[in-house]
Every structure is written in C-alpha cells, then in structure tokens.
C-alpha cells in the first residue's frame, strides 16, 4: 500500500515536468489572401472564383453577395496537386462583384506536414463575363496575389 502511495506521489510530481519536456508543435502559419491586380477588361464582371491551396487549407471564407453559392473542400488526406479547393459562383440573376471584393477576402493556413512534400501555394482564378451569357476564367499570376501573415490576437 505504501508503495502505491509513493508511486502516486512521484507520478504527480513528475507529471508536470514530463509535460513541459515534450515538444509542442508550432502553430501553422496563417495568411490573408488579397488580389492586388488582375488583367481584366473594363466591362468584365466577376461572377465567381476558384481558389486552389497546395500545402494548406482554407480557414475563413469570404462573405458572399446574395445568390452566390460556395463549396469548400479541405481534404484530410494528401491529394496533390491541391490540398484544398474553394469554388464560388453567382446563381442565375445574382449580381457580380468587382475587384475590390478581393481585398483581404480569404484566410488560408499553411500545413507544415503537407509542405514537407509540396510547396505552399495559393492560386486564384476569376470567373468573368462581359455579356451575361458567356463566361471565362482568368487564372491570376503569382505576382497578382498577395499573402499577408495573419495571427489571431491573444
């Protein structure tokens, strides 16, 4: 009985020391995604977008106008070339948006485990129309997309 008591006391004393000695993983880096510039014609109206995240996932999605539909796929398993995708489109009769809607429009998280095999990257494509009948997608070059480090205030 005394042995059990002694063992219990030792475990209680050593438990906090053991928990401090374990490595706690560093939090994953988070970024705010903005579109700085896009080579769109003046009469182009943005009616949707496509986002593909490699080596990470979508954390916070944008507020969309009425009549827009959004689908986010944050894959649990590694599924290169993209680990997370987000598609948003305006439904019939919904209004489009202009480029200002893409300032600080999304928060993504880099996953340290996934970036061991593939670099972290965010691609953005804008779905546009000029006549409301035909649509096209413009994939933006890397220099048109900015990733600003983001952290949750303590």
C-alpha positions in Angstrom: 0.0 0.0 0.0 2.8 2.4 0.9 4.5 1.6 -2.4 1.3 2.6 -4.3 1.1 5.8 -2.4 4.8 6.6 -3.0 4.4 5.8 -6.7 1.3 8.0 -7.0 3.1 10.9 -5.3 6.1 10.5 -7.6 3.8 10.5 -10.7 2.0 13.6 -9.5 5.3 15.4 -9.0 6.9 14.2 -12.3 3.8 14.6 -14.5 4.1 18.4 -14.9 7.8 18.1 -15.6 7.2 15.5 -18.2 4.6 17.5 -19.9 6.9 20.5 -20.2 9.6 18.4 -21.6 7.5 17.3 -24.6 7.8 19.3 -27.7 4.6 21.2 -28.6 4.2 21.6 -32.3 4.5 25.2 -33.6 1.2 26.6 -34.9 0.7 26.6 -38.6 1.3 29.9 -40.4 -1.9 31.7 -41.5 -2.2 34.2 -44.3 -4.8 36.8 -45.6 -5.2 36.4 -49.3 -5.7 39.5 -51.5 -5.9 40.1 -55.2 -3.8 43.2 -56.0 -4.3 43.4 -59.7 -6.0 41.4 -62.4 -5.7 41.8 -66.2 -9.5 42.1 -66.8 -11.3 44.2 -69.4 -13.1 47.2 -68.1 -16.5 45.7 -68.9 -15.8 42.4 -67.2 -18.0 41.5 -64.2 -16.7 38.9 -61.8 -19.4 36.2 -61.4 -17.3 33.6 -59.5 -13.9 32.5 -58.4 -11.8 29.4 -57.9 -9.1 29.1 -55.2 -6.7 26.2 -55.0 -4.4 25.8 -52.0 -1.4 23.5 -52.1 0.2 22.6 -48.8 -2.6 24.1 -46.7 -6.3 24.7 -46.3 -9.0 27.4 -46.4 -9.6 28.7 -42.8 -12.0 31.6 -43.3 -14.2 32.1 -46.3 -15.5 35.4 -47.6 -18.9 36.8 -47.1 -20.7 36.4 -50.5 -23.4 38.5 -52.1 -26.9 37.2 -52.0 -27.5 34.5 -54.6 -23.9 33.2 -54.6 -23.1 29.5 -53.9 -19.8 28.3 -52.3 -18.2 24.9 -51.9 -15.0 24.4 -49.9 -13.1 21.1 -49.9 -10.5 20.8 -47.3 -9.1 17.4 -47.9 -8.0 15.4 -44.9 -5.6 13.1 -46.9 -2.9 14.3 -49.1 -4.3 14.8 -52.6 -1.8 16.7 -54.7 -1.7 18.8 -56.6 -4.2 20.7 -54.4 -5.0 20.0 -50.8 -7.9 22.4 -50.6 -10.2 24.0 -53.1 -12.9 26.6 -52.9 -15.4 27.5 -55.7 -17.9 30.3 -55.6 -20.3 31.2 -58.3 -23.3 33.6 -58.7 -26.5 31.8 -59.4 -28.9 32.9 -62.1 -30.0 36.5 -61.5 -27.4 37.2 -58.8 -25.2 40.3 -59.1 -21.5 40.1 -59.8 -18.7 41.8 -57.9 -15.7 44.0 -58.9 -12.1 43.5 -57.9 -12.5 45.4 -54.6 -14.3 42.3 -53.3 -11.0 40.5 -53.3 -9.1 42.7 -50.9 -8.4 40.6 -47.8 -11.1 38.2 -48.9 -9.8 34.9 -47.6 -7.7 33.4 -44.8 -5.7 30.3 -45.5 -3.5 28.1 -43.3 -0.2 26.5 -44.3 0.1 23.0 -43.1 3.7 22.1 -42.1 3.0 18.3 -42.6 1.8 18.9 -46.2 4.6 21.2 -47.1 7.2 18.5 -46.5 6.2 17.0 -49.8 4.8 20.0 -51.7 5.4 23.8 -51.5 2.7 26.0 -50.1 0.9 27.9 -52.9 -2.4 29.7 -53.4 -3.9 30.0 -56.9 -6.9 32.3 -57.7 -9.0 32.2 -60.8 -11.7 34.8 -61.5 -14.8 33.8 -63.5 -16.0 36.7 -65.6 -18.5 37.7 -68.2 -19.0 40.8 -70.3 -22.4 39.9 -71.8 -24.0 37.8 -69.1 -24.2 34.8 -71.5 -20.6 33.6 -71.9 -18.2 33.1 -69.1 -14.4 32.5 -68.8 -11.9 32.0 -66.1 -8.7 34.0 -65.7 -6.0 32.4 -63.6 -4.0 35.1 -61.9 -0.2 35.1 -61.9 1.5 34.8 -58.6 2.5 38.5 -58.6 -1.2 39.5 -58.6 -1.9 37.6 -55.4 -0.6 38.8 -52.0 -0.3 36.7 -48.9 -0.1 38.7 -45.7 0.9 36.9 -42.5 -2.0 36.7 -40.1 -2.3 35.8 -36.4 -5.2 35.5 -34.0 -4.9 38.2 -31.3 -4.2 36.7 -27.9 
